[in-house]
Amino acid sequence: MAKSDGGAGSDFKSSLKSPSERFLSQTVVHALERGFRTPDDFLRHFKPADLMQGLEGAPDLRAKILIEGAGVHEKIARKKSTTSAAEDLKLALDEGVTNSAQLLTLLPPDDRVRYLDHKKLWAFTTEDEFWSPLNAEADVDRALSRVVYLLENAVRENLLTLQVLTDAITFDSISTRLPLKELQKLVRHALKLGREKKPLSEQELLEAVPLKTLIGFVPLEHVFTHVLVDKVAKPSGFLGADAWDPARPTSDKAEAKPEPAKVEEQRKSVPPPKPNHAAAAAPAKPVQDSLPDVDDDVDALIQSTRPPAEEEARKKVVDKLTGIGRLPPRHDSLTTPVLLSIESMYAELLTASTDEAREMCIRDSFPNQQQLTVALLALIELLDSTIDINDPVIKDADVDSLIKVVLFEERHRYEQQHPQVRSAPPQAPLPPPAPGRRPSVAPPPLPRSALAPPLPEGKRAR
């Protein structure tokens, strides 16, 4: 196949006869070696009873595990029943005589696939659903590398062809999602092939646009579902009752495992602030001049691959942010986790009494700096449409500066809506409260800062 640029897989090569078994064996090794899955995860899927039952057909290997792992005498180990062997192994694990990592070293990679349940092995490697939007957002490159490795592994073992791969992704999706630079590169390559009277095959496509680059512009959930599940896992018999299967009804998936989006909704115990009717009545005008015409098609494709639970959570958070006048103008381009974090931030931001508390609230609302930066730029565009977020001064600013801009713009909006806060004359001090009663003090307004945040040259000063 075309040159590899993202799998970064293990050097281990399975010697099993079946292509699907080799693929599975190498996939398990890759997941463990790269730290995607752990030996403890393995033992959650394969309890001592499962291991001993699976190794009934390999008495020598089972005896070796009991002798070296559980400390059972050699003469006794070979005569142990499955139930007794499982009890001994469980006791050794409970008492710390051995552990999951040591146990896995006694069970060679190919023997895991040779004797253990394939469906459970596939579930072990994929149970974290790393391809889903809510999980992949935390570390996009890590999730992308895992998907690329699985694709390259499947192609190497002839479980997948490049034609099937590109057909499953669809050429419409590829042509719509590839950025202009990559499309230009592809056109130049196609013209060169035309002069040599060669067709632009899938192999040539991946020579011009490497697999990792191509997959990076397609939703990982689409690739995992329509390529790895439909074209590899299903035909190989890897799917079990608990495995990811896009054909399963949504209600069944919800019963098996709560959707992350729903869990996120349940975690939000703080109610959102009251709607700001003035801001809601005059929402910021979206900036559309810089958007290419293809964005509408891209957004439609992204939405079509979202699971129903995420669509429901997204609709709720969009409605809430609209209600308080804080929905970014280009919210369709933001991921659902970013929108949820913005909503969570505003649930506490407008009630914080100091700039330090507000800054901490903003930082604590986002799981990583990438999401924080994306959200801050989207909010700056909303709060002040005269600021060009594509200006390098803003786009390349550090997070501290972006937070100062957001706080400055929020303070300015507050003072515009409450002019008495800025111009009200000093009031006489209130009499002390009656003994035994606590004074009722409203939270202080957003204070003005002595220094305005950094803005691009030519922007207005507050």
C-alpha positions as CSV (number, residue, x, y, z in Angstrom):
1,M,0.0,0.0,0.0
2,A,1.0,3.7,0.0
3,K,3.7,4.8,2.4
4,S,2.7,4.6,6.1
5,D,2.7,7.9,8.0
6,G,0.7,7.5,11.1
7,G,0.3,4.0,12.4
8,A,3.4,3.9,14.5
9,G,2.6,0.3,15.3
10,S,4.4,-2.5,17.1
11,D,7.3,-4.5,15.6
12,F,5.4,-7.6,16.5
13,K,4.2,-9.8,13.6
14,S,1.8,-12.6,14.3
15,S,2.5,-16.0,12.9
16,L,-1.1,-17.2,13.1
17,K,-2.6,-18.7,9.9
18,S,-5.8,-16.7,9.6
19,P,-5.5,-13.1,8.4
20,S,-8.3,-12.0,10.9
21,E,-6.4,-13.7,13.8
22,R,-3.2,-12.0,12.8
23,F,-4.9,-8.7,12.6
24,L,-6.5,-9.2,16.1
25,S,-3.2,-10.4,17.7
26,Q,-1.3,-7.4,16.4
27,T,-4.1,-5.1,17.4
28,V,-4.0,-6.3,21.0
29,V,-0.2,-6.0,21.2
30,H,-0.4,-2.5,19.7
31,A,-3.0,-1.4,22.2
32,L,-1.0,-2.7,25.2
33,E,2.4,-1.5,24.0
34,R,1.2,2.0,23.2
35,G,-0.6,2.3,26.6
36,F,-4.1,2.6,25.0
37,R,-5.2,-0.4,27.1
38,T,-3.6,-1.8,30.3
39,P,-3.0,-5.3,31.7
40,D,-5.6,-4.4,34.4
41,D,-8.1,-3.7,31.5
42,F,-7.3,-7.2,30.1
43,L,-8.1,-8.9,33.4
44,R,-11.4,-7.1,33.6
45,H,-12.4,-8.8,30.4
46,F,-10.7,-12.1,31.1
47,K,-11.2,-13.2,34.7
48,P,-9.1,-16.1,36.1
49,A,-12.0,-18.4,35.3
50,D,-12.1,-17.2,31.7
51,L,-8.4,-17.7,31.3
52,M,-8.3,-21.2,32.7
53,Q,-11.4,-22.3,30.7
54,G,-9.9,-20.9,27.5
55,L,-6.6,-22.7,28.1
56,E,-8.2,-26.1,28.6
57,G,-6.9,-26.9,25.2
58,A,-3.4,-25.9,26.1
59,P,-2.6,-27.8,29.3
60,D,1.1,-27.0,29.2
61,L,0.5,-23.3,28.9
62,R,-2.1,-23.4,31.7
63,A,0.3,-25.3,34.0
64,K,3.1,-22.8,33.2
65,I,0.9,-19.9,34.3
66,L,-0.1,-21.7,37.5
67,I,3.5,-22.6,38.3
68,E,5.2,-19.2,37.5
69,G,2.3,-17.0,38.2
70,A,0.5,-18.6,41.1
71,G,3.3,-20.5,42.7
72,V,1.6,-23.9,42.3
73,H,3.9,-26.9,42.5
74,E,4.6,-28.4,39.0
75,K,3.3,-31.8,39.8
76,I,0.1,-30.4,41.2
77,A,-0.5,-27.7,38.5
78,R,-0.9,-30.3,35.7
79,K,-3.6,-32.1,37.6
80,K,-5.7,-29.1,38.6
81,S,-9.3,-28.9,37.4
82,T,-10.4,-25.8,35.6
83,T,-12.3,-24.6,38.6
84,S,-9.5,-25.3,41.0
85,A,-6.9,-23.6,38.7
86,A,-9.1,-20.5,38.4
87,E,-9.4,-20.3,42.2
88,D,-5.6,-20.6,42.7
89,L,-5.0,-17.9,40.1
90,K,-7.5,-15.6,41.6
91,L,-6.1,-16.1,45.1
92,A,-2.6,-15.3,43.7
93,L,-3.8,-12.1,42.2
94,D,-5.7,-11.1,45.3
95,E,-2.7,-11.7,47.6
96,G,-0.2,-10.0,45.3
97,V,1.7,-13.1,44.5
98,T,1.4,-12.1,40.8
99,N,-0.2,-9.2,39.0
100,S,-1.9,-8.5,35.7
101,A,1.3,-7.3,33.9
102,Q,3.3,-10.4,35.0
103,L,0.4,-12.6,34.0
104,L,0.3,-11.2,30.4
105,T,4.0,-11.9,30.0
106,L,3.2,-15.6,30.6
107,L,0.5,-15.5,27.9
108,P,2.1,-15.1,24.4
109,P,0.3,-12.7,22.0
110,D,-0.7,-15.3,19.5
111,D,-1.9,-17.7,22.2
112,R,-4.2,-15.0,23.5
113,V,-6.0,-15.1,20.1
114,R,-5.5,-18.9,19.7
115,Y,-7.3,-19.8,22.9
116,L,-9.4,-16.9,24.1
117,D,-12.7,-15.4,22.9
118,H,-12.2,-13.2,19.8
119,K,-15.2,-11.1,20.6
120,K,-13.9,-10.3,24.1
121,L,-10.5,-9.4,22.7
122,W,-12.0,-7.0,20.2
123,A,-14.1,-5.5,23.0
124,F,-11.0,-5.1,25.1
125,T,-9.2,-3.1,22.4
126,T,-12.2,-0.9,21.6
127,E,-14.2,-0.4,24.8
128,D,-12.9,3.1,25.4
129,E,-14.6,4.2,22.1
130,F,-11.6,6.4,21.2
131,W,-13.1,7.3,17.8
132,S,-16.3,9.0,19.2
133,P,-16.4,12.8,19.1
134,L,-16.6,13.2,22.8
135,N,-13.6,11.0,23.5
136,A,-11.4,11.9,20.5
137,E,-11.6,15.6,21.3
138,A,-9.4,15.1,24.4
139,D,-6.4,14.0,22.2
140,V,-7.2,14.1,18.5
141,D,-3.7,13.0,17.3
142,R,-3.8,10.0,19.6
143,A,-7.2,8.9,18.4
144,L,-6.3,9.5,14.8
145,S,-3.1,7.4,15.1
146,R,-5.1,4.5,16.6
147,V,-7.6,4.5,13.7
148,V,-4.8,4.8,11.1
149,Y,-2.9,1.9,12.6
150,L,-6.1,-0.3,12.5
151,L,-6.6,0.6,8.9
152,E,-3.0,-0.1,7.9
153,N,-3.1,-3.4,9.9
154,A,-6.2,-4.5,8.1
155,V,-4.8,-3.6,4.7
156,R,-1.5,-5.5,5.4
157,E,-3.5,-8.6,6.4
158,N,-5.7,-8.3,3.2
159,L,-8.9,-7.8,5.3
160,L,-9.3,-4.5,3.6
161,T,-8.4,-3.0,0.2
162,L,-7.8,0.6,-0.6
163,Q,-10.8,0.6,-3.0
164,V,-13.1,-0.6,-0.2
165,L,-11.5,1.9,2.2
166,T,-12.1,4.9,-0.1
167,D,-15.6,3.7,-1.2
168,A,-16.6,3.4,2.5
169,I,-15.3,6.9,3.2
170,T,-17.0,8.1,-0.1
171,F,-15.4,10.4,-2.7
172,D,-18.0,13.0,-1.9
173,S,-16.7,13.2,1.6
174,I,-13.1,13.2,0.6
175,S,-13.6,16.0,-2.1
176,T,-15.7,18.1,0.3
177,R,-13.4,17.8,3.3
178,L,-9.9,18.1,1.9
179,P,-8.6,21.6,2.2
180,L,-7.7,23.6,-0.8
181,K,-3.9,23.0,-0.4
182,E,-4.4,19.2,-0.5
183,L,-6.9,19.3,-3.4
184,Q,-4.3,21.3,-5.4
185,K,-1.7,18.8,-4.6
186,L,-4.1,16.0,-5.7
187,V,-4.9,17.8,-9.0
188,R,-1.2,18.3,-9.8
189,H,-0.6,14.6,-9.1
190,A,-3.6,13.6,-11.3
191,L,-2.3,15.8,-14.2
192,K,1.1,14.3,-13.9
193,L,-0.4,10.8,-14.1
194,G,-2.5,11.8,-17.1
195,R,0.6,12.8,-19.0
196,E,2.0,9.4,-18.2
197,K,-1.3,7.8,-19.3
198,K,-1.9,6.3,-15.8
199,P,-5.2,6.4,-13.9
200,L,-5.6,8.1,-10.6
201,S,-6.1,4.9,-8.5
202,E,-6.6,4.6,-4.8
203,Q,-2.9,3.8,-4.5
204,E,-2.0,7.0,-6.3
205,L,-4.5,9.0,-4.3
206,L,-2.7,8.0,-1.0
207,E,0.7,8.7,-2.6
208,A,-0.5,12.3,-3.1
209,V,-2.4,12.6,0.2
210,P,-1.1,10.2,2.9
211,L,-3.6,8.1,4.8
212,K,-3.2,9.9,8.1
213,T,-3.7,13.3,6.4
214,L,-6.8,12.0,4.6
215,I,-8.4,10.4,7.6
216,G,-7.6,13.5,9.6
217,F,-10.2,15.5,7.6
218,V,-13.0,12.9,8.0
219,P,-14.9,12.3,11.3
220,L,-13.2,9.3,13.0
221,E,-16.6,7.9,14.0
222,H,-17.5,7.7,10.3
223,V,-14.3,5.9,9.5
224,F,-14.5,3.5,12.4
225,T,-18.2,2.6,11.8
226,H,-18.2,2.3,8.0
227,V,-14.8,0.9,7.5
228,L,-13.4,-0.9,10.5
229,V,-16.7,-2.2,11.9
230,D,-18.6,-2.9,8.7
231,K,-15.7,-4.1,6.5
232,V,-13.3,-5.7,9.1
233,A,-14.9,-6.5,12.5
234,K,-18.2,-7.9,11.3
235,P,-16.9,-10.2,8.5
236,S,-14.2,-11.4,11.0
237,G,-16.8,-12.3,13.6
238,F,-15.4,-9.9,16.2
239,L,-18.7,-8.3,17.2
240,G,-20.4,-9.5,20.4
241,A,-23.3,-8.3,22.5
242,D,-21.2,-5.6,24.1
243,A,-19.2,-4.5,21.1
244,W,-19.8,-1.3,19.2
245,D,-22.3,-2.0,16.4
246,P,-23.8,1.0,14.6
247,A,-26.7,-1.2,13.4
248,R,-27.9,-1.8,16.9
249,P,-30.9,0.4,17.9
250,T,-30.1,3.5,19.9
251,S,-32.3,2.4,22.8
252,D,-30.2,-0.8,23.1
253,K,-27.0,1.2,23.2
254,A,-28.4,3.5,25.9
255,E,-29.3,0.5,28.1
256,A,-25.9,-1.1,27.6
257,K,-23.9,2.0,28.4
258,P,-25.0,5.6,29.2
259,E,-23.9,8.0,26.4
260,P,-21.2,10.4,27.5
261,A,-23.3,13.3,26.3
262,K,-26.1,12.4,28.7
263,V,-23.7,11.9,31.5
264,E,-22.4,15.3,30.9
265,E,-25.9,16.8,31.0
266,Q,-26.6,15.1,34.3
267,R,-23.3,16.5,35.8
268,K,-24.4,20.1,35.4
269,S,-26.0,20.8,38.8
270,V,-25.6,24.6,38.5
271,P,-28.5,26.2,36.7
272,P,-27.6,28.6,33.9
273,P,-27.9,32.4,34.5
274,K,-31.1,34.1,33.7
275,P,-31.5,35.0,30.1
276,N,-30.2,38.4,29.1
277,H,-33.2,39.7,27.0
278,A,-31.3,42.7,25.7
279,A,-28.5,40.6,24.4
280,A,-30.8,37.9,23.1
281,A,-32.9,40.4,21.2
282,A,-29.9,41.6,19.3
283,P,-27.6,38.7,18.7
284,A,-24.2,39.3,17.2
285,K,-24.2,39.2,13.4
286,P,-22.2,36.2,12.1
287,V,-19.2,37.0,10.1
288,Q,-19.7,35.1,6.8
289,D,-17.4,36.9,4.4
290,S,-14.4,34.7,5.2
291,L,-16.3,31.4,5.1
292,P,-15.9,29.3,2.0
293,D,-19.1,28.0,0.3
294,V,-18.1,24.5,1.1
295,D,-18.6,24.9,4.9
296,D,-22.3,24.3,4.6
297,D,-21.7,20.9,3.1
298,V,-19.0,20.1,5.6
299,D,-21.3,21.0,8.5
300,A,-24.1,18.9,7.1
301,L,-21.8,15.9,6.8
302,I,-20.5,16.4,10.4
303,Q,-24.1,16.5,11.7
304,S,-25.1,13.4,9.8
305,T,-22.5,11.4,11.6
306,R,-23.4,12.5,15.1
307,P,-25.2,9.9,17.3
308,P,-28.8,10.8,18.4
309,A,-27.8,11.3,22.0
310,E,-25.1,13.9,21.0
311,E,-27.6,15.7,18.7
312,E,-30.0,16.0,21.6
313,A,-27.4,17.3,24.0
314,R,-26.2,19.7,21.3
315,K,-29.7,21.1,20.7
316,K,-30.2,21.7,24.4
317,V,-26.9,23.5,24.9
318,V,-27.5,25.7,21.8
319,D,-30.9,26.7,23.2
320,K,-29.4,27.6,26.5
321,L,-26.6,29.7,25.1
322,T,-29.1,31.4,22.8
323,G,-31.2,32.2,25.8
324,I,-28.4,34.0,27.6
325,G,-27.1,35.7,24.5
326,R,-23.8,33.8,24.4
327,L,-24.1,31.5,21.4
328,P,-21.0,32.0,19.2
329,P,-21.9,33.1,15.6
330,R,-20.2,30.1,14.1
331,H,-21.3,27.6,16.6
332,D,-21.9,24.9,13.9
333,S,-18.1,24.6,13.5
334,L,-17.6,24.0,17.3
335,T,-17.6,20.5,18.7
336,T,-20.3,19.5,21.2
337,P,-17.8,19.3,24.1
338,V,-16.7,22.9,23.5
339,L,-20.3,24.1,23.5
340,L,-21.0,22.2,26.7
341,S,-18.0,23.7,28.4
342,I,-19.0,27.2,27.4
343,E,-22.4,26.6,28.9
344,S,-20.9,25.3,32.1
345,M,-18.5,28.3,32.2
346,Y,-21.4,30.8,32.0
347,A,-23.3,29.0,34.7
348,E,-20.8,30.3,37.2
349,L,-18.9,33.2,35.4
350,L,-21.5,35.9,35.8
351,T,-21.9,35.3,39.5
352,A,-18.1,35.3,40.4
353,S,-17.2,38.4,42.4
354,T,-13.5,38.9,41.4
355,D,-11.4,38.7,38.3
356,E,-9.3,36.0,39.8
357,A,-12.4,33.9,40.5
358,R,-13.7,34.6,36.9
359,E,-10.4,33.5,35.4
360,M,-10.3,30.3,37.4
361,C,-13.9,29.6,36.4
362,I,-13.0,30.0,32.7
363,R,-9.9,27.7,33.0
364,D,-11.7,25.0,35.1
365,S,-14.6,24.8,32.6
366,F,-12.4,23.2,29.8
367,P,-10.5,19.9,29.9
368,N,-7.5,21.1,27.8
369,Q,-5.9,24.2,26.4
370,Q,-6.9,23.4,22.8
371,Q,-10.6,23.5,23.7
372,L,-10.1,26.6,25.8
373,T,-8.4,28.5,23.0
374,V,-11.1,27.5,20.5
375,A,-13.9,28.6,22.8
376,L,-12.2,31.9,23.8
377,L,-11.7,32.9,20.1
378,A,-15.4,32.0,19.4
379,L,-16.6,34.1,22.3
380,I,-14.4,37.1,21.4
381,E,-16.0,37.1,17.9
382,L,-19.4,37.1,19.6
383,L,-18.7,39.7,22.2
384,D,-17.1,42.2,19.8
385,S,-17.6,41.7,16.1
386,T,-15.1,44.4,15.3
387,I,-12.3,42.1,16.4
388,D,-10.8,40.0,13.7
389,I,-10.1,36.6,15.3
390,N,-8.0,35.7,12.2
391,D,-5.6,38.6,13.0
392,P,-2.3,37.0,14.2
393,V,-2.3,39.3,17.2
394,I,-5.5,37.6,18.4
395,K,-5.2,34.2,16.8
396,D,-1.7,33.5,18.1
397,A,-2.2,35.2,21.5
398,D,-1.6,33.1,24.6
399,V,-4.5,31.9,26.7
400,D,-3.9,34.5,29.4
401,S,-4.4,37.3,26.9
402,L,-7.5,35.7,25.4
403,I,-9.0,35.4,28.9
404,K,-8.3,39.1,29.6
405,V,-10.1,40.0,26.3
406,V,-13.1,38.0,27.2
407,L,-13.3,39.4,30.7
408,F,-12.9,43.0,29.3
409,E,-15.7,42.5,26.8
410,E,-18.0,41.0,29.4
411,R,-17.3,43.9,31.7
412,H,-17.9,46.4,28.9
413,R,-21.3,44.7,28.1
414,Y,-22.3,44.8,31.7
415,E,-21.5,48.5,32.1
416,Q,-23.4,49.3,28.9
417,Q,-26.5,47.5,30.3
418,H,-26.0,49.0,33.8
419,P,-24.7,52.6,33.3
420,Q,-25.5,53.4,36.9
421,V,-22.6,51.1,37.9
422,R,-20.1,53.4,36.2
423,S,-21.6,56.8,36.9
424,A,-23.6,56.5,40.2
425,P,-22.4,59.0,42.8
426,P,-21.0,57.6,46.0
427,Q,-23.6,56.7,48.6
428,A,-23.6,57.3,52.3
429,P,-22.5,54.3,54.3
430,L,-25.4,52.0,55.3
431,P,-26.2,51.7,59.0
432,P,-24.9,48.6,60.6
433,P,-27.2,45.6,60.6
434,A,-29.3,44.8,63.6
435,P,-27.7,42.4,66.1
436,G,-28.2,38.8,65.2
437,R,-29.0,39.4,61.5
438,R,-26.6,38.9,58.6
439,P,-26.6,41.8,56.1
440,S,-28.0,41.0,52.6
441,V,-25.3,42.1,50.1
442,A,-25.8,41.7,46.4
443,P,-22.7,40.3,44.5
444,P,-20.5,43.2,43.4
445,P,-20.6,44.2,39.8
446,L,-17.8,43.3,37.4
447,P,-15.0,45.7,38.3
448,R,-13.2,47.7,35.6
449,S,-9.6,46.8,35.0
450,A,-6.9,49.5,35.0
451,L,-5.4,48.1,31.9
452,A,-7.4,47.0,28.8
453,P,-6.5,43.6,27.3
454,P,-4.2,43.5,24.3
455,L,-6.1,44.2,21.0
456,P,-4.9,44.3,17.4
457,E,-3.7,47.7,16.3
458,G,-6.5,49.9,15.0
459,K,-9.1,48.5,17.3
460,R,-11.1,50.8,19.5
461,A,-10.0,51.4,23.1
462,R,-12.6,51.1,25.8
